[in-house]
Amino acid sequence: MIKVDVVYAVPHKAVVMSVDVAEGTSAEQVVLQSGILDKCADIDPTNLTLGIWNRTVKGKQAVKEGDRIEIYRPLIADPKDARRRRAEKAKDEGRANKITGGRA
């Protein structure tokens, strides 16, 4: 048996659960065995995006001793679009050069 952590975070709290699993267990199986789905109703078990120590992995990835399996929430906005909107706003407000986009 090996010990791994399962983590799910929302803006104001995080749920961390330590789980003992058999060696060779997949990340997805660890999440299902941990019971975190019962504690966090907003996790969709059919559409899990997982990571191990800040690196996205497939659900079939085998876990190792001490791994931290992270359950990622879906993005609410496309990061590229958000950056583009901020840059346009800065240009309109005169905080950025209209030609280069750098500081005015």
C-alpha positions as CSV (number, residue, x, y, z in Angstrom):
1,M,0.0,0.0,0.0
2,I,1.1,3.5,-0.7
3,K,-0.1,6.9,0.6
4,V,-1.3,9.7,-1.7
5,D,-3.2,12.9,-1.2
6,V,-6.3,14.0,-3.2
7,V,-6.9,17.8,-3.4
8,Y,-9.8,19.9,-4.6
9,A,-9.8,23.6,-4.2
10,V,-12.4,26.3,-4.6
11,P,-11.7,30.1,-4.0
12,H,-12.2,30.1,-0.3
13,K,-11.4,26.5,0.8
14,A,-9.6,23.4,-0.1
15,V,-10.4,19.8,0.6
16,V,-7.4,17.5,1.2
17,M,-7.8,13.8,1.8
18,S,-5.0,11.2,2.4
19,V,-5.7,7.8,0.9
20,D,-3.9,4.4,1.2
21,V,-4.1,2.6,-2.2
22,A,-2.5,-0.4,-3.8
23,E,0.6,0.3,-5.9
24,G,-0.3,0.8,-9.6
25,T,-3.7,2.4,-8.9
26,S,-4.6,5.0,-11.5
27,A,-5.2,8.6,-10.6
28,E,-8.9,8.3,-11.5
29,Q,-9.3,5.3,-9.3
30,V,-7.7,7.1,-6.4
31,V,-10.2,10.0,-6.7
32,L,-13.1,7.5,-6.8
33,Q,-11.8,5.5,-3.8
34,S,-11.0,8.6,-1.7
35,G,-14.7,9.6,-1.1
36,I,-14.0,13.2,-2.1
37,L,-16.9,13.1,-4.6
38,D,-19.3,12.7,-1.6
39,K,-17.8,15.8,0.1
40,C,-17.7,18.0,-3.0
41,A,-20.9,17.7,-4.9
42,D,-19.7,20.2,-7.7
43,I,-17.1,17.7,-9.0
44,D,-18.3,16.0,-12.2
45,P,-17.0,12.4,-12.0
46,T,-17.6,11.8,-15.7
47,N,-15.4,14.8,-16.8
48,L,-12.4,14.8,-14.4
49,T,-9.4,16.9,-15.2
50,L,-6.6,15.7,-13.0
51,G,-3.0,16.6,-12.2
52,I,-0.2,15.3,-10.1
53,W,2.0,18.0,-8.5
54,N,0.7,20.7,-10.9
55,R,1.2,18.7,-14.1
56,T,-1.9,17.6,-16.0
57,V,-2.1,13.8,-16.3
58,K,-4.5,11.4,-17.9
59,G,-6.9,9.5,-15.5
60,K,-5.1,6.2,-16.3
61,Q,-1.7,7.5,-15.0
62,A,-0.4,5.2,-12.2
63,V,0.3,7.0,-8.9
64,K,3.4,6.7,-6.7
65,E,4.1,7.1,-3.0
66,G,3.6,10.7,-1.9
67,D,1.8,11.9,-5.0
68,R,-0.7,14.7,-4.7
69,I,-3.6,14.2,-7.1
70,E,-5.3,17.5,-7.9
71,I,-8.8,17.8,-9.3
72,Y,-9.0,20.8,-11.5
73,R,-12.2,22.9,-12.0
74,P,-13.3,23.9,-15.5
75,L,-12.1,27.4,-16.7
76,I,-14.8,30.1,-16.6
77,A,-13.0,32.2,-19.2
78,D,-10.5,31.7,-21.9
79,P,-7.2,33.1,-20.6
80,K,-6.2,34.5,-24.0
81,D,-9.5,36.3,-24.4
82,A,-9.2,37.8,-20.9
83,R,-5.7,39.0,-21.6
84,R,-6.8,40.5,-24.9
85,R,-9.7,42.4,-23.2
86,R,-7.3,43.8,-20.5
87,A,-4.9,45.0,-23.1
88,E,-7.6,46.7,-25.1
89,K,-8.9,48.4,-22.0
90,A,-5.4,49.6,-21.1
91,K,-5.0,51.1,-24.6
92,D,-8.4,52.8,-24.4
93,E,-7.6,54.3,-21.0
94,G,-4.2,55.5,-22.1
95,R,-2.2,53.2,-19.9
96,A,-0.6,51.5,-22.9
97,N,0.9,52.6,-26.2
98,K,-1.8,52.2,-28.9
99,I,0.8,50.9,-31.4
100,T,3.2,48.7,-29.5
101,G,0.9,47.8,-26.6
102,G,3.8,48.6,-24.1
103,R,3.6,51.2,-21.4
104,A,2.7,54.7,-22.5
